Amino acid sequence: MQSSSTKDLEDISNEELQAFSSFIYDAYGLRLDWYNQSSLIRRLHRVLQLNRLTNLTQLALLMSRNKDYFWRFTDLFTVQVTELFREPLALRELKTTTFPFLERLLNPKILVVGTSSGEEVISLCIMLKEAGMLSRSQIIATDLSQKALEKAKDFAVSKTKIEHAEMNYLKAGGEQSLKAYYQATSSMCYFHKELMENVEWSLFDLTQSELGLQFDLILCKNVLIYFNHQYQSKPLSRLVRHLRPGGFMALGEKESMAFYRNENYLIQTVSSEYKIYRKSLKVL
Ligand SMILES: C[S@@+](CC[C@H](N)C(=O)[O-])C[C@H]1O[C@@H](n2cnc3c(N)ncnc32)[C@H](O)[C@@H]1O
């Protein structure tokens, strides 16, 4: 008898991928064609394997019979790797370049796109708290994956990760010890819920919709890296539309605005090393 892992997976042809992407777009509005094709195919193979299916037609059938399976699908095909104070030097630079601007605002509005299981939001809240801005900031933390957001709301990380996090927190310019912000059990560190008082969690698909809101700072780190270069201008334009004039945007260290059509010089580079950008104050 064949096990699920040895069951023959059919190669995914371009035609099959296109037909499946059209099915997903028509049914759920998600643009799979915006994703990098080779990593998408790897992830789709994984979804097939886990479901003991051999091709995408079978997966489409499963999804049309069970509409809720889409949420499981989003968990399986996305990469949700994250950590506390990830890219710490970029966070330090973010603080130096954007916090003086945020400090002048009564209620800074911050959007986090693709936040995964929330470590990025914990880090941001701690940075805002140390800068004395947390209580007047409004943070909307979003992801495509429902499950990632549910996990994010726990505001907790495994104890095994805390030593590395402490090191990165200090590199990012942390002012004391992370211990001041969590309660530890034998296996987990639960960050104080007061830290997330001004955080609203929301599903948001960057390929599909807009929030109809504008923000002073947008973090969209390590999300576009999974998108095809050819299609990056669309999500980037969408992000720029969510920025207030004068607002800042930070991408992941391996990402950039290179594929954004910077008409009228709307976007200035603040740090090319740490991928921090700013929308012009004078929007034509
Ligand atoms: C690698 S994680 C990055 C997490 C965090 N931003 C960081 O830098 O550590 C990528 C996240 O992007 C989310 N994602 C993927 N496609 C998305 C989309 N179309 N819209 C919004 N989020 C998406 C995934 O669910 C995942 O949680």
PDBQT file of the ligand as one rigid body, heavy atoms in Angstrom, charges set to zero:
ROOT
HETATM    1  C1  LIG A 301       7.488  35.031   6.243  1.00  0.00    +0.000 C 
HETATM    2  S1  LIG A 301       6.063  35.677   7.021  1.00  0.00    +0.000 S 
HETATM    3  C2  LIG A 301       6.644  37.284   7.502  1.00  0.00    +0.000 C 
HETATM    4  C3  LIG A 301       6.241  37.609   8.914  1.00  0.00    +0.000 C 
HETATM    5  C4  LIG A 301       6.753  38.951   9.421  1.00  0.00    +0.000 C 
HETATM    6  N1  LIG A 301       6.291  40.027   8.611  1.00  0.00    +0.000 N 
HETATM    7  C5  LIG A 301       8.253  38.962   9.512  1.00  0.00    +0.000 C 
HETATM    8  O1  LIG A 301       8.925  39.690   8.780  1.00  0.00    +0.000 OA
HETATM    9  O2  LIG A 301       8.787  38.204  10.332  1.00  0.00    +0.000 OA
HETATM   10  C6  LIG A 301       5.020  36.041   5.618  1.00  0.00    +0.000 C 
HETATM   11  C7  LIG A 301       3.556  36.287   6.018  1.00  0.00    +0.000 C 
HETATM   12  O3  LIG A 301       2.877  36.852   4.888  1.00  0.00    +0.000 OA
HETATM   13  C8  LIG A 301       1.565  36.346   4.870  1.00  0.00    +0.000 C 
HETATM   14  N2  LIG A 301       1.026  36.477   3.507  1.00  0.00    +0.000 N 
HETATM   15  C9  LIG A 301       1.278  35.715   2.419  1.00  0.00    +0.000 A 
HETATM   16  N3  LIG A 301       0.534  36.117   1.380  1.00  0.00    +0.000 NA
HETATM   17  C10 LIG A 301      -0.175  37.181   1.810  1.00  0.00    +0.000 A 
HETATM   18  C11 LIG A 301      -1.138  38.024   1.204  1.00  0.00    +0.000 A 
HETATM   19  N4  LIG A 301      -1.521  37.837  -0.060  1.00  0.00    +0.000 N 
HETATM   20  N5  LIG A 301      -1.692  39.021   1.940  1.00  0.00    +0.000 NA
HETATM   21  C12 LIG A 301      -1.323  39.206   3.234  1.00  0.00    +0.000 A 
HETATM   22  N6  LIG A 301      -0.440  38.432   3.877  1.00  0.00    +0.000 NA
HETATM   23  C13 LIG A 301       0.130  37.427   3.176  1.00  0.00    +0.000 A 
HETATM   24  C14 LIG A 301       1.740  34.889   5.301  1.00  0.00    +0.000 C 
HETATM   25  O4  LIG A 301       0.532  34.338   5.780  1.00  0.00    +0.000 OA
HETATM   26  C15 LIG A 301       2.813  35.002   6.373  1.00  0.00    +0.000 C 
HETATM   27  O5  LIG A 301       2.261  35.104   7.653  1.00  0.00    +0.000 OA
ENDROOT
TORSDOF 0
